Amino acid sequence: QVQLVESGGGLVQPGGSLRLTCAASGFTFSTYAMSWYRQAPGKERELVASITSGGGTTNYADSVKGRFTISRDNAKNTVYLQMNSLKLEDTAVYYCKVLRLSRAYWGQGTQVTVSS
């Protein structure tokens, strides 16, 4: 079955960096677009970044453009989110997602806390 496992979250100071990893299994990873979402306390889940199956096209929320980079390694069935210049407002649980056969699959999430 489809499984997505996020890792790499943690506590970081403003201006710091983190790299999130999402390990995928149970489907043909290289043929699906992948996305990162986040959900802050009391807020709706929002799209952060997405990447096409081959990695040639990426899209970002305006709030993270120029600071975050999504990438993927199809040989390792893994998608990454490099987060630089982190801000307090980036604090959230980060999830990876795949839309497969009209169904959305989510990982369990990884907590990112930006605090001084």
Secondary structure, DSSP 8 states (H G I E B T S, - for coil): --EEEEE--EEE-TT--EEEEEEEESS-GGGS-EEEEEE-TTS--EEEEEE-TTS--EEE-TTTTTTEEEEEETTTTEEEEEE-S--GGG-EEEEEEEEETTEEEE---EEEEE--
